[in-house]
Amino acid sequence: YSQIPLITPTASKSGLASLGDYVFQLSPSPKSKGRNLAEFVMRHSNLRDFAMLIPEDDQSALEALSFKETVAKLGGKIVAIEYYPSGTQSFSAYLRKIKNMLLGLQPSSLQNEE
């Protein structure tokens, strides 16, 4: 039984695949998702400045932090961050707030994070 593959299609906890040579994780961790997204966008586009609209939950916070760190490491910049509660159906107010931050009409939410 020691060489029977274990494939976990939904578990996303970091490091599961390192449990053994025959353990395979199909769902990436939140940190991996954020890092991979940032690496892809930074390498395959001319984008260097980003605004982030993030759900208020633990998994999204990990993805966002990883994205933010990777963007900075690759020479990019996060220019605005806005969080929204779970279950939000209209994003108009959040997008308007980001727009106002970018136009300098409203203080940036990044001031609280630095």
Secondary structure, DSSP 4 states (H G I P E B T S, - for coil): -TTS-EEESS---TTGGGG-TTEEE-S--HHHHHHHHHHHHHHHSS--EEEEEEESSHHHHHHHHHHHHHHHHTT-EEEEEEEE-TT----HHHHHHHHHHHTTSS--GGGGT-
